[in-house]
């Protein structure tokens, strides 16, 4: 939180009005200084020196230090001003100073000065009344300062609430505001220093590899390799040699120097087994053995050797269901699922979508060498309400497309890829406004009412769209959405 306002310098225009008011009432020149001895208000000869420090050793500095009011009615004697830097050429004949307090601390001084004999006589004659008046003005200034303090405090409290409500959490290249997503990132950060096996589950495009990479970078293994193994992309006949390597001459076509496997390359670091759920049953025992024994053996190797790798696996499939169906080994599942992390889909954390929109807009604007590109509110709302079956990856591709085809500084709904707008993939300039609005409404309904939605989900959709359930059913029927 920023430091609270304490100096009357922060209300300088208001202070100047006070100085002019005092001059009008008392018919005397006025000066007002802050706790730094800077003149922040002034009339008469002092009006020209606003913003400057008052002379060293002056009477007003003494009032500021003592915190007591004072009155010099005999300037000729110079006794009270003997230490003032301007005593030799001072034009003042009499002066009165009254401290400005704030919670008992002196934060400034109000001074009235007589420059003529008439003013001096009036100041001497009415000194008690003038001191009382200056005391009243000082109290008003204190009230103003305290009121501003309250406003400042409230503003900071509101700002803190907004910052908490909109706080983002960053872990590696992942960022989010959604509470569930933040908890996931915090949990991932917490377990990064462990060597336990992690299983990351989540739909395609949610950032499973990014999370695995962030965990590796936050671990003690960050200076060692992060090796990615895309399990379904490796042919069964090559799987063992790709993961565990082989010795020279192990088989026809093998390198005469032999070859290191992925586990050996990643020794000391992290192995990321991507899409482990797509690994054929016949290959699963090989992975299980490496995890269990923490050792591997090259094809045609003489003996196994120890490896030190942290294993992170990921899948977009329901492994527990696959275990029940006999499609995934139960023992392998439990070996992998030591620390489970599940990334929620983008559609369940719409609060994060604006973050990604701005991030990807900036990213591709710079990458493509374009000028600053903005997005109108209608398009932004559409992106916020879209179902995003491809999650963050799909949103990234859409923003990349929009920046590529942008002809104007502001992107609109009509710039969206045609296939996102309608089932027919048609969204062109020839389509009427009425048809475009109908297509938009149809897409919104599809976003909020996924296939197979039950009554409860339809009620929730109607509530989110701020329409009645009857209206929702009527529109679903209108667009033939089952």
N, C-alpha and C positions, 0 to 999 in steps of 0.2 A: 504494500500500500504506500502511496506517496505521502510525503510529510504534510501535515495539516497546515493551513494558512495561519501564520502567526504575526506577520508584519502588516502594518497599515498601508505599506507601499502597494499591496495587492488591490487596494480600493482607492487608488490615487484620484480618479475623476470625482469620486464621492467626497474625498477629503478636500479637494479644491473648491467644491461647492460649499462645504462647511466654512472654509476660509473666507470666501466671498460673502457668505451670510453674516459671519461675525463682523467683518468690516462694515457691512451695511448697518448693523445694529449699533456697534460701538464707535463707528467713524474713526477707526484706527487701523494702521497697517497690521497685517497678520502674517505669521509664518507657522507652518506645521512641519515638524521633522519626525522621522521614524527612528527605530532603535539603532540604526547604523549611522545616525547623524546626517542623513540625507534629507534635503529640503524637498518635500513632496507636495506642499501646498504653499501658496504665497500671494499676497496682494501688495500694491504700492511698489516700493523699490525692490522688494523681494520676489516679485513675480518673474523677474528675468533670470533668477538663479535657481529655479525649480529643477531638481535632478542633480544638483551639486551638493557637496558636503558643506556644512556650516564651518566657520573658522574654528581652529583648535583653541581650547581654553575658554570658549565662549560661555556666557551665562546659561544658555539652553543646554549645553552639555552637562553643566553642573546639576540642573534640574533633572535631567535624564538619569544621572548617576544616583542622586539622592532620592528621587521619587517624590520629592516634596515641592509644592508650589513656591514661587518666589517673586519678589517685586523689587526692582532697582529704580528708585525715583530720583536718585542723585547721581547721574552719570558723570557729572563734572569731576567728582572726587576720584573716579576711576578705580576705587578700592576693590569693587566687585568684579571689575573687568581687567585687572592688571595683567592677567595671564592670557588675555585674548589676543590672537594674532593680528587683529585689525583695530586694536585699541587706539592706536595713534591717529587714525583717520576716520573713526566711527562718527556717524551723523546722528545716531540715536540719542534722544534726550532722556527717555525713560522706557522701561520695558517690564513686562509681566509674563511669567511662564507658568503653565499648569500641566502636570504630567497626564499622559493618556495611559490608563491602566487596562490590563486584560488579565482577569483572575489574579489580581494583586501584583502582577509583574508590569513594570513600566515598559511600554512599547513605543512611546513617542512623547512629544511635547507640543502643546499649543502655546504660541507666543503672540502677544500684542505689543506693538511698538509705537511710541510717540516720536514724531520727527519735527513737530513744531511746539512752541511754548503753549499754545492753546490746547493741543492734544495732551501735553504733559500735565497741565493743570487739571484737565478733565479726568485723566487717568488717576492722578493723586486724590482728587476729590471723591471719586466713585470707586476707589480700589476694592473695598469690601464687596460692593455689588458686582463689579466686573469679575472678581475672583469666583464669586458664586455662579455667575453666568458661564464662565469658562469651565467650572466644575460640571455644570449641567451638560455642556457641549461635549466634554470629555466622556461623560457617562453614555451619551448617545452614540459616540464613536465606539465605545466598548460593546454596547448592545449590538451594533452593526457587525463588529468583528465576531462576536459569539454566534450571531445568527448565521454568518457566512461559514463559520466552523461547522455548525450543524448541517448546513447544506453540503459542505465539502465531505463531511463524514458520511452522509446519506448517499452522496454520489459514489463514493468509494465502495460502500456496502453494496450498492446496486451493481457496480462494475464487477465486484467480486462474485456476486450471484450469477451475473451473466457469464463470467469467465468459467465458473464451475459448471454452469449449464451447458456451455459450449466448449468445454475443454477437450482437447484432442490428446491422444496418446500415440506416441511414435515408437515403433520397435523395428529396427532395420529399415526396410523400404515399405513397411506397413503402417498405416495411419488410420485412426478411427475416432469417432465420438460416441458411437453406440455403446451403451453400458456393457452389454453382453460381449461385444467384440473387444472392448477395453479389458474386461476381466480375462478374456482368452490371451491377449497379448501380455498382460501382466503375469499370468500363469506360465506362459512360454518363457518369458524373461527369467522367471524365478527358477525354472528347471534347467535353464541353459547350462549351468555350471555342473550339472550332474552328468554321469556317464550312462544313465539308464536309457533303455530303448524307448522311442517315442512313436506313437501311431497317430498320424494326422488324418482326420476324415473331413470331407467336405465336398460339395459339388464342384464340377469342372469350372475353372475360372475364378475360384475364390482366393487363390494365392497360396496353395499348399507348399509349393516349392519356395516361394518367397519367405514363408514362415520357417521352413526348414533351414534356409540360408541364414535367416536372422538369428536362429538359435545357435547355429554353428559359429557365426561371427561374434556372438556374445559369450562363447565358451572358451575354455582354456585351450581348445584345439584350433582356434582361429588362424594360427600361423601355419597350419597343416592343410592338406587338400580337402576340398568339398567335392565329392565325386557323385555324380548323378547317374543312376541306373534306371532307364525306362524299361521296366520288366517286360511288357507285352511286345516291345519292338525287337527283342532278341530271339532269333529262331531257336527252337528247342535243341537243335543239333549243335549250336554254337554257344549255348547258354553257359555250360560249365567252363569252357575255355575263356569266355569273355569275363566271367566273374572271378575265376580262380587262376587263370593263366595256364601255360604249359611249358614243358622243357623242350629244348632243341630236338627236332626230329620226332616229336611225339606222334605225329600222324602225317599222312601225305598232304603236302601243301603247307605244312607248318614252317614258320621261320626258323632258319638254322641257328638263330640266336635265342630262340625261345621267346616268350612274351609274358609280361606281368598282367595279372587280372585286375579287375576293378578294386577288389578288396586289398590287394597288395599295393596298388597305387595310392589308395586312401589310408594306408597305415599311418596311425597317429592322428588322423583327421576324422571325417564324418562320411559315411556312406548313406546316400539318400535313395531309397528304393521306391521309385515313383510307380503308381498304379499297381501296387502289390496284389490288389484284388483280381487283376487280369492274368496273374501268373498261373499257368496250367498246373493241375494237381501233381503231375509227374515231376515237375521241377521244384515243388515246394519243399520236399525233404532236403534238397541240397542247401537251400537257404537256412532251413531249420538247424542243420548240422553245424553250419558256420557260426550261427548265433549261439548255439549251445556250447560248443567246444572252444569258441574264440580262437580257432585255428583253421587253416586251409591247406590244401595239398594241390599243387599243380598237376595237370595231366602228365602222366609219365614221370612224376616226381618220385624221389626216393623216400621221402618222409614228409609228414605235415609240419608246418611251422606256425608259431603263434602270431596273431595279428592283434593290434590295438586300434579298434575302430569303434566309433559311436554310430549306432544304427538308427536312422529315422526313416520310417516307412509312411507312405501316403496312399490313400485310395478315395475314389468317389462312390464306392460301392458299400453296401451294408454287409460287412464281414460276418457279423453275428448271424444274420439270416443265411448267408452262404454256408456257414458252419452247420447250421441246422439242416440245410439242403444237401450236405455232403460235398459241396463244391470248394470248400476251403478247409484245410487241416485245423482241427481244434487246438492241437498243441502249438502250432505255428502262430495262431491268433493270440493265444495267451502270452507267448514269447514276445510278440510285437506290441501288445496292448498294455505294456507296463505303465506308461504315462499317456493316457488318451487325451488328444486335443481335437476339438471339433470346431471348424470355422463355419459360422452361420452364413447363409446365403445373403446376397445383397438386398433382395426384396424384403428381408426381415429387419434390415437396418437402414432404412431410407434416410436417416439423419446423416449418414456418411456420404450419400450421393453428391450433395453440393461440394464437399471436400474434393471428391474425385473429379468432378466436372472442372473445377478451377485448376486442379493440379494438371489434368490432361490437356486442358486448353493452353496453359502456359508451356507445358512440355512440347506439344506439337507446333505451337506458334513459333517457338525458338528453333525447333528442329527443322521446320520447313522454311525458316527465314521470312516469316510474314509479320505484318504489323499487328498491333494489339487487336484482338478479336473479342467481342462481347457476345452475350447470348440474351435474347429477349425473354421476358417472363413466361410467355406462353410455351415456348420450347423448353424452358427450364422446368416448368410444371409437368410437361409431358414426360420428360426424362425422370422426374421424381416419381411419377406414377406408373411407369412401365414395369413389367414383371421381371425383366432381366434374367431370362433362363440361363444365359451364358455368364452371368455375374459380372465381376469387375473387368474381366478380360473383354467381354462383349461391350461394356460401356467404353472402355479404352479404344476399341476399334471404331465405335460409332463416333467418338470425339475426333479421332484421327481422320476419319472420312469427312466430317464436317469442316475441319480446318483445311483439308486438302481442296475441297470444292468451294470454299468461301470466296465470294466475289465482293461482298460488302463487309463493313466493319462489324455489323450485328447479324448473328445467325438467327434464323427464324424456323418455325415449324416446317415450312415448305422445303427446307434444306435437308431434312431427314432422309435417310435411305428409303427408297420406295417400299422395300419389303417389310419395313417396320410399321408402315402406316396402315396397310390393308392386307388381307389374306391373299388378294389377287396380285399383290405386289405392284399396284398401280397408284401412283400419287404424282400427278404432273400438273403443269400449268393449265391444262385444258379442263381440269376438274373444277366444278363450281365450288363456291364458298360453302354452300349448303352441304354438298357431298363431302367436302373435306372435314367439316364439323361433324358430320355423321360418322365418317371413318374414325375420327378422333374419339368420339363417344364410344364407338364399338370397341376400339382398342383399349380404352379405359375399363370398360366392362370386362373384357377378357383378362385384363391385368388383375382386377380385383376378384373375379369369379373364375378360378381355375377349373379345368375339366373335373367332373365328379364332385364338385363342392356340395356339401350337405346343407341342410337348412340353417344350422348354426353359423356356418361360414358365410352363407348368403346374408344372414342378418348382420353379421360383422361388416360385410362389404357395403350393405346399404347404409350402415352407420358411418363408415368412412367417407362414403360419397355424399352423405347428408341428404339422402332421399329415403322415402318410405319403402318397405319391403314390397308393397304392391307395385310401386313405380319400377323397382328393380326387375320384378318379374315381367312387367309389361315391356320394358326395354330389352330384356333378354329374348322375349318372344319376337319383338320387332326385328331384331338382328339375327334371329334364328341361332342364338347361342345356347347350346345344350349344357 
